Amino acid sequence: MQVILGVIFHFIGGFASGSFYIPYKKVKGWAWESYWIVGGLFSWLIVPPLAAWLTIPGFADLIRQTSASVLGWTYFMGVLWGIGGLTYGLGVRYLGVSLGSSIILGLCSVFGALIPSVYYDIYPQPGKDTITMIVNSHWGQMVLLGVAVCILGIIICGKAGMMKEKDLAKDTGEANKDYDIVKGLVVAIVSGVLSACFNFGIEAGKPMSELAVKSGINPLFQSNVIYVVLLWGGLTTNFIWCMILNASNKTFGDYTNKQTPLLRNYIFSALAGTTWFLQFFFYGMGESKLGNGASSWILHMAFIILIANVWGLVLKEWSGVRKKTYLTVVAGILVIILSVILVGYGNSIK
């Protein structure tokens, strides 16, 4: 039952992450940097402490009791993760949406899922799964098989995306002028590795969640105190970059431009930002049931990819492509679903 609840929580988190950008499509007349940082203020500054306040009374005291080293590393991992998110856009620019997203999410899945277990093999800690334990146990081997199958699903979805770009290019006669395989691969690798730092940040902040549990907090919500600090790092990176873009693009006026539907824009940006944070709110709940190892991270990533691709089908983003292309993306989605089943089974026999 614990495993089933963990999978359900991760699915809800993945649904939130795969759906959060939809409200942004309702924002009118604002530059990307303007609505992104407004939504980001809710994602990284407003909603995290609100969630912590609702689920962990006295969370601020827990943060004050935490050593400067733990806070520093948690915040720093958030900064690196923020850079990974920003470079994601460059990777997509140079490689295209499908290929760029597939490489970045694939690297993020692998690094985020397995590097912590490698670390704990070098620096063992009680209750932490090491890579040796995972490789040498039946349950761990099933999890690793699920990771491999998930990466295969990502590759298939990426292939489908490349086929889609070719199909649409034939119809419109337009090609991606920014395509640069060398630059794209370098940026994608940087983005994939740094994006995985969110999972490293959760590991770095574990003393805070452990302190919360010791104080009587429901373990289901223990990660919420970590997010407060971790997301400060993400806010720092994104805020600086968005302010630079506001200045260079002369878009500071967006925030008060009465020629745009200001109230509507703020509401939909806030909704997008809040939805984005919910992915990690439920990730923490799923983690409390499955543990923050390869299983939780790969389930989180798999569900994000799954939901994002399903939305693509629902919103008819694949209309106008060949039947072979459509069947390829469906096959990729089914393979990702299989990976989730394998990871879930691995946890059930742990």
C-alpha positions as CSV (number, residue, x, y, z in Angstrom):
1,M,0.0,0.0,0.0
2,Q,2.9,2.4,0.8
3,V,4.3,1.8,-2.7
4,I,0.9,2.4,-4.3
5,L,0.5,5.7,-2.4
6,G,4.1,6.7,-3.4
7,V,3.3,6.1,-7.1
8,I,0.1,8.0,-6.8
9,F,1.7,11.0,-5.2
10,H,4.5,11.0,-7.8
11,F,1.8,10.9,-10.5
12,I,0.1,13.9,-9.1
13,G,3.4,15.8,-8.9
14,G,4.2,14.8,-12.4
15,F,0.8,15.9,-13.6
16,A,1.4,19.3,-12.0
17,S,4.8,19.7,-13.6
18,G,3.6,18.5,-17.0
19,S,0.7,20.9,-16.9
20,F,2.0,24.1,-15.2
21,Y,2.9,25.9,-18.4
22,I,-0.7,25.9,-19.7
23,P,-1.9,28.9,-17.6
24,Y,1.0,30.9,-19.1
25,K,-0.6,30.5,-22.5
26,K,-3.4,32.7,-21.2
27,V,-1.0,35.6,-20.5
28,K,-1.4,38.3,-23.1
29,G,1.0,41.2,-24.0
30,W,3.8,40.3,-21.7
31,A,7.4,39.2,-22.6
32,W,8.5,35.8,-21.4
33,E,10.8,37.1,-18.7
34,S,7.9,39.2,-17.2
35,Y,5.4,36.4,-16.8
36,W,8.1,33.9,-15.9
37,I,9.4,35.8,-12.9
38,V,5.9,36.7,-11.7
39,G,5.0,33.0,-11.7
40,G,8.4,32.3,-10.3
41,L,7.8,34.5,-7.3
42,F,4.9,32.2,-6.4
43,S,6.9,29.0,-7.3
44,W,10.0,29.9,-5.3
45,L,9.2,32.6,-2.7
46,I,5.6,32.8,-1.8
47,V,4.0,29.3,-2.0
48,P,6.9,27.2,-0.5
49,P,6.9,28.9,3.0
50,L,3.1,28.9,2.9
51,A,3.1,25.1,2.3
52,A,5.7,24.7,5.1
53,W,3.6,26.9,7.4
54,L,0.5,24.8,6.8
55,T,2.2,21.4,7.2
56,I,5.2,22.1,9.5
57,P,4.4,24.5,12.3
58,G,7.5,26.3,13.4
59,F,9.4,25.5,10.2
60,A,11.3,28.8,10.5
61,D,12.7,27.6,13.9
62,L,13.9,24.4,12.2
63,I,15.8,26.4,9.6
64,R,17.4,28.5,12.3
65,Q,18.5,25.4,14.1
66,T,20.1,23.9,11.0
67,S,23.9,24.4,10.5
68,A,25.2,27.0,8.1
69,S,26.9,24.2,6.1
70,V,23.6,22.4,5.4
71,L,21.8,25.6,4.6
72,G,24.7,26.7,2.3
73,W,24.9,23.4,0.3
74,T,21.1,23.2,0.0
75,Y,20.9,26.8,-1.3
76,F,23.9,26.3,-3.6
77,M,22.3,23.2,-5.1
78,G,19.2,25.3,-5.8
79,V,21.4,27.9,-7.6
80,L,22.9,25.2,-9.8
81,W,19.5,23.7,-10.5
82,G,18.3,27.2,-11.5
83,I,21.1,27.5,-14.0
84,G,20.2,24.1,-15.4
85,G,16.6,25.3,-15.9
86,L,17.8,28.4,-17.7
87,T,20.2,26.5,-20.0
88,Y,17.3,24.1,-20.9
89,G,16.0,26.8,-23.2
90,L,19.3,27.1,-25.0
91,G,19.5,23.4,-25.5
92,V,16.1,23.4,-27.1
93,R,17.1,26.3,-29.2
94,Y,20.1,24.6,-30.7
95,L,18.8,21.1,-30.9
96,G,15.0,21.6,-31.3
97,V,12.3,20.9,-28.8
98,S,12.2,17.1,-29.2
99,L,15.9,16.2,-29.3
100,G,16.9,18.9,-26.8
101,S,14.2,17.9,-24.3
102,S,15.0,14.2,-24.7
103,I,18.7,14.6,-24.1
104,I,18.3,17.0,-21.1
105,L,15.6,15.0,-19.4
106,G,17.4,11.8,-20.0
107,L,20.6,13.1,-18.4
108,C,18.6,14.7,-15.6
109,S,16.9,11.3,-14.9
110,V,20.1,9.3,-14.8
111,F,22.2,11.8,-12.8
112,G,19.4,12.7,-10.4
113,A,18.4,9.1,-9.8
114,L,21.8,7.4,-9.4
115,I,24.5,10.0,-8.3
116,P,23.2,10.2,-4.7
117,S,23.5,6.4,-4.3
118,V,27.0,6.6,-5.7
119,Y,27.8,9.3,-3.1
120,Y,26.4,7.1,-0.3
121,D,28.6,4.3,-1.5
122,I,31.6,6.5,-0.9
123,Y,30.2,8.1,2.3
124,P,27.8,5.6,3.8
125,Q,25.0,6.8,6.0
126,P,22.4,4.7,7.9
127,G,19.2,4.1,5.9
128,K,20.6,5.4,2.6
129,D,20.6,3.1,-0.5
130,T,24.1,2.8,-2.0
131,I,24.7,2.0,-5.7
132,T,26.3,-1.3,-4.5
133,M,23.1,-2.3,-2.7
134,I,21.0,-1.3,-5.7
135,V,23.2,-3.3,-8.2
136,N,23.4,-6.4,-6.0
137,S,19.8,-6.7,-5.0
138,H,16.8,-8.0,-7.0
139,W,14.7,-5.0,-6.1
140,G,17.5,-2.7,-7.1
141,Q,18.0,-4.4,-10.4
142,M,14.3,-4.0,-11.2
143,V,14.7,-0.3,-10.4
144,L,17.7,0.0,-12.7
145,L,15.8,-1.8,-15.4
146,G,13.0,0.7,-15.0
147,V,15.6,3.5,-15.3
148,A,16.9,2.0,-18.5
149,V,13.4,1.5,-19.9
150,C,12.5,5.1,-19.1
151,I,15.5,6.4,-21.0
152,L,14.5,4.2,-23.9
153,G,11.0,5.8,-23.8
154,I,12.6,9.3,-23.7
155,I,14.7,8.4,-26.8
156,I,11.6,7.1,-28.6
157,C,9.7,10.3,-27.8
158,G,12.7,12.3,-29.0
159,K,12.7,10.4,-32.2
160,A,9.0,11.1,-32.7
161,G,9.7,14.8,-32.1
162,M,12.4,14.8,-34.7
163,M,10.1,13.1,-37.1
164,K,7.4,15.7,-36.3
165,E,9.8,18.5,-37.1
166,K,10.6,17.0,-40.5
167,D,6.9,16.4,-41.2
168,L,6.0,20.0,-40.4
169,A,9.1,21.4,-42.2
170,K,7.9,19.7,-45.4
171,D,4.5,21.4,-45.1
172,T,5.9,24.9,-44.2
173,G,9.2,24.7,-45.9
174,E,10.9,26.2,-42.7
175,A,13.9,24.7,-41.0
176,N,15.4,25.4,-37.6
177,K,18.1,28.1,-38.5
178,D,19.5,27.9,-34.9
179,Y,20.3,24.2,-35.1
180,D,23.8,23.5,-34.0
181,I,24.6,20.0,-32.9
182,V,28.0,20.8,-31.2
183,K,26.7,23.8,-29.1
184,G,23.5,22.0,-28.5
185,L,25.1,18.9,-27.0
186,V,27.4,20.9,-24.8
187,V,24.5,23.0,-23.4
188,A,22.2,20.0,-23.1
189,I,24.8,18.1,-21.0
190,V,25.3,21.1,-18.8
191,S,21.6,21.6,-18.4
192,G,20.9,17.9,-17.7
193,V,23.6,17.6,-15.1
194,L,22.7,20.9,-13.3
195,S,19.0,20.2,-13.4
196,A,19.6,17.0,-11.4
197,C,21.0,19.2,-8.6
198,F,17.5,19.6,-7.3
199,N,17.7,16.0,-6.1
200,F,21.2,16.6,-4.7
201,G,19.7,19.6,-2.9
202,I,17.1,17.5,-1.3
203,E,19.8,15.1,0.0
204,A,21.9,18.1,1.2
205,G,18.9,19.4,3.2
206,K,17.9,16.1,4.8
207,P,19.0,17.2,8.3
208,M,16.2,19.7,8.2
209,S,13.5,17.2,7.3
210,E,14.9,14.7,9.9
211,L,14.7,17.5,12.5
212,A,11.1,18.1,11.5
213,V,10.2,14.4,11.9
214,K,11.9,14.3,15.3
215,S,9.8,17.3,16.4
216,G,6.7,15.3,15.7
217,I,5.9,16.4,12.1
218,N,4.0,14.0,9.8
219,P,6.8,12.4,7.7
220,L,4.5,12.9,4.7
221,F,5.4,16.6,4.7
222,Q,9.0,16.5,5.9
223,S,10.5,17.8,2.6
224,N,8.5,21.0,2.7
225,V,11.1,22.7,5.0
226,I,13.9,21.8,2.6
227,Y,12.1,23.4,-0.4
228,V,12.0,26.8,1.4
229,V,15.8,27.0,1.3
230,L,16.4,25.0,-1.9
231,L,14.0,27.2,-3.9
232,W,15.7,30.4,-2.7
233,G,18.6,29.3,-4.8
234,G,16.4,28.8,-7.8
235,L,14.8,32.2,-7.3
236,T,18.2,33.9,-7.1
237,T,19.3,32.5,-10.5
238,N,16.0,33.1,-12.3
239,F,15.4,36.6,-10.8
240,I,18.8,37.9,-11.9
241,W,18.4,36.5,-15.4
242,C,14.8,37.9,-15.8
243,M,15.9,41.3,-14.6
244,I,18.7,41.3,-17.1
245,L,16.2,40.4,-19.8
246,N,13.8,43.1,-18.6
247,A,16.5,45.7,-18.9
248,S,17.9,44.6,-22.2
249,N,14.5,44.1,-23.8
250,K,13.0,47.2,-22.1
251,T,10.1,45.2,-20.8
252,F,9.9,46.5,-17.2
253,G,6.8,48.3,-18.3
254,D,4.9,45.0,-18.6
255,Y,4.1,44.9,-14.9
256,T,2.1,48.1,-15.1
257,N,1.0,48.2,-18.7
258,K,-2.7,48.9,-18.7
259,Q,-2.9,48.1,-22.4
260,T,-2.7,44.5,-21.3
261,P,-5.1,42.5,-19.1
262,L,-3.0,43.1,-16.0
263,L,-5.3,41.3,-13.4
264,R,-5.7,38.3,-15.8
265,N,-2.0,38.1,-16.4
266,Y,-1.1,38.2,-12.7
267,I,-3.7,35.6,-11.9
268,F,-2.7,33.1,-14.6
269,S,1.0,33.7,-13.8
270,A,0.3,33.0,-10.2
271,L,-1.7,29.9,-11.1
272,A,1.2,28.6,-13.2
273,G,3.7,29.3,-10.5
274,T,1.6,27.6,-7.8
275,T,1.0,24.6,-10.0
276,W,4.7,24.3,-10.7
277,F,5.5,24.2,-7.0
278,L,2.8,21.4,-6.4
279,Q,5.0,19.0,-8.3
280,F,7.6,19.1,-5.5
281,F,5.0,19.2,-2.8
282,F,3.7,15.9,-4.0
283,Y,7.2,14.7,-4.8
284,G,8.0,15.0,-1.1
285,M,4.9,13.0,-0.2
286,G,5.9,10.3,-2.7
287,E,9.4,10.3,-1.4
288,S,8.2,9.7,2.2
289,K,6.6,6.5,0.9
290,L,9.4,5.3,-1.4
291,G,12.5,7.0,-0.2
292,N,14.6,9.6,-2.0
293,G,16.6,7.1,-4.2
294,A,16.6,6.2,-7.8
295,S,12.9,5.2,-7.6
296,S,11.4,8.5,-6.5
297,W,13.4,10.6,-8.9
298,I,12.9,8.4,-12.0
299,L,9.1,8.2,-11.2
300,H,9.0,11.9,-11.0
301,M,10.8,12.5,-14.3
302,A,8.9,9.7,-16.1
303,F,5.5,11.1,-15.1
304,I,6.5,14.6,-16.2
305,I,7.5,13.3,-19.6
306,L,4.4,11.2,-19.8
307,I,2.0,14.0,-18.9
308,A,3.7,16.5,-21.1
309,N,3.4,14.2,-24.1
310,V,-0.2,13.3,-23.3
311,W,-1.0,17.1,-23.2
312,G,0.7,17.3,-26.6
313,L,-1.8,14.7,-27.9
314,V,-4.8,16.3,-26.2
315,L,-4.0,19.8,-27.5
316,K,-3.5,18.3,-31.0
317,E,0.2,19.4,-31.2
318,W,0.7,16.3,-33.3
319,S,-1.9,17.1,-35.9
320,G,-0.7,17.2,-39.5
321,V,2.0,14.6,-39.0
322,R,2.3,11.2,-40.6
323,K,0.7,8.2,-39.0
324,K,4.1,6.6,-38.4
325,T,5.2,9.7,-36.4
326,Y,2.0,9.6,-34.3
327,L,2.4,5.9,-33.5
328,T,6.0,6.5,-32.6
329,V,5.2,9.1,-29.9
330,V,2.4,6.8,-28.6
331,A,4.9,4.0,-28.4
332,G,7.3,6.2,-26.4
333,I,4.5,7.0,-23.9
334,L,3.7,3.3,-23.5
335,V,7.4,2.5,-22.9
336,I,7.5,5.2,-20.2
337,I,4.4,3.8,-18.5
338,L,6.2,0.4,-18.5
339,S,9.2,2.0,-16.8
340,V,6.9,3.3,-14.1
341,I,5.5,-0.1,-13.5
342,L,9.0,-1.7,-13.3
343,V,10.2,1.0,-10.8
344,G,7.0,0.5,-8.7
345,Y,7.4,-3.3,-8.7
346,G,11.1,-3.0,-7.7
347,N,10.0,-0.9,-4.7
348,S,7.2,-3.3,-3.8
349,I,9.7,-6.2,-3.3
350,K,12.3,-4.1,-1.5
